[in-house]
Amino acid sequence: MDNKFFQALAVLMGTIIGVGLFSLPYITIQVGILTMLFYFLILGAVMILVSLIYGEVALRTKEFHRLPGYAEKYLGPRAKKIAFISNGLGLGGALLAYLIVGGEFLFSILSPIFNGTSFTYTFIFFSLGAILIYFGIKSIAQVELILLVLFFVILGVVFYRGFPLINIEHLFNFDFKYFFLPYGAVLFSLAGTSVIPEVKEILINNPKKLKKVIISGILISVLTYLFFIILITGITGLNTSPEAIIGLKNVLNNNIIGLALIFGLLTVFTSFLTIGLTLKKILWYDLEINKNLSWFLACFIPLFFFIFGLKNFIVVISLTGGVFLGIDVILIILSYLKAKTKGDQKPAYSLKIPNLLVYSLILFFILGIIYEIIYFVK
């Protein structure tokens, strides 16, 4: 068994399968499962291609960087500033979303036993994550692998108990006015590009497996999302809640709800770990800020925003996925074009993508950014 491969796969999937998961059943009720299948087919293929592009950029570069570092190396200092702003806001927004939902899940699990406020449990969630982020990639990779296994075990138990309650008719609602609603949330739910450099580090002695990890990680994540959507939406129908799990209270017993909450907590916590570590390393490697200060800024700024009242996770993930991730992807593609000729080492794999497809991808994400901005301005 190749332990490094499974550690790398767990880190990637632990990042991809995060808080975005819990918005998907509610959106499915608005647009129907066929529309969601369409979005996952298109955006799944797009994100596999983008992730492979980013993987090649990382493999063509000797130094360890994150997106701002790659942007500076291949596109110049101005691109580095843009990358830092978009990447920092995007990752910080994701961490904030994980704090919001993770704290609520932990509160729902433990408050009946220990009492306490929602903020107390959010701070406990934050503290455990910050400690693991401080100790770095080895502890993160091991924790990701264990938690990912538990995640699938709990999902299987919830499916076993909830299967008799699934009504397939719940999956086929459709309202055209919501047709574009899934874009930001689905894109956010498939975002794993930020952790590609971490995966490269894990596979440092066998970089050829990076391509396999990327394709496998995204495909398994897509299948997991569709399974989760069918399970939750099929059970709760029009009573599906925006965060998915709370809506199960009316149809499943407390033991199953408890397992579902643990399931939610695991998915959010694993993503909090890897995204937090990535943001720390952007500050540390690419901006050359002191290691401990980088850790403090990466972990505590999202906490401060939470304390000051930014607690609407749907808004946070939509902006993060539709706008900040879109900017990141454009910079990744432009860096890839330069790295093809300016990279300083031979990569373990090399993509052969027609220029028309490359520029079509850039246009695709530009249009997505414009759509999300117009949607939230309205």
URGIBEL-V767159 format. One record per pair of residues at least 24 apart in sequence whose C-alpha atoms are under 7 Angstrom apart, sorted by sequence separation. I is the first residue (numbers start at 0). J is the second residue. If there is no record, write none. Layout:
i	j
I	J
I	J
This chain:
i	j
98	125
329	361
325	364
325	368
321	367
322	368
321	368
322	371
321	371
318	371
170	232
169	232
170	233
169	233
165	230
167	233
166	233
169	236
165	233
166	234
165	234
164	234
158	230
18	97
194	277
193	277
157	255
157	259
153	258
154	262
153	262
150	262
150	265
150	266
146	265
143	269
187	316
10	140
13	143
65	196
184	316
187	319
10	143
139	272
184	317
187	320
6	140
9	143
13	147
139	273
183	317
186	320
6	141
9	144
186	321
184	320
183	320
6	144
9	147
32	170
183	321
31	170
32	171
57	196
31	171
132	272
207	347
31	172
54	195
135	276
206	347
207	348
28	170
30	172
31	173
50	192
29	172
30	173
46	189
128	271
132	275
28	172
29	173
30	174
42	186
128	272
132	276
29	174
30	177
29	177
30	178
108	257
108	260
26	181
104	260
51	210
104	263
105	264
104	264
133	294
51	213
50	213
101	264
19	184
47	213
101	267
47	214
101	268
19	187
20	188
19	188
129	298
47	217
97	267
17	188
16	188
15	188
15	189
97	271
15	190
15	191
14	191
94	271
11	191
94	274
94	275
39	221
11	194
90	274
90	278
7	198
87	278
7	201
3	201
3	202
8	212
12	216
16	220
20	224
24	228
28	232
7	212
11	216
23	228
95	301
24	231
94	301
95	302
8	216
12	220
24	232
28	236
28	237
91	301
95	305
99	310
99	312
25	239
24	239
25	240
25	241
65	281
96	312
68	285
25	243
67	285
22	241
24	243
96	315
22	242
64	284
65	285
96	316
21	242
22	243
64	285
21	243
92	315
93	316
93	319
92	319
89	319
89	323
88	323
89	324
86	323
85	323
85	326
86	327
85	327
82	327
17	266
18	267
16	266
17	267
13	266
17	270
14	269
13	269
14	270
13	270
14	273
14	274
70	330
74	334
73	334
10	273
70	334
73	337
69	334
73	338
53	331
56	335
59	338
52	332
56	338
60	342
61	343
52	335
59	342
60	343
61	344
59	343
60	344
59	344
59	345
59	346
58	346
58	347
55	346
55	348
55	349
19	316
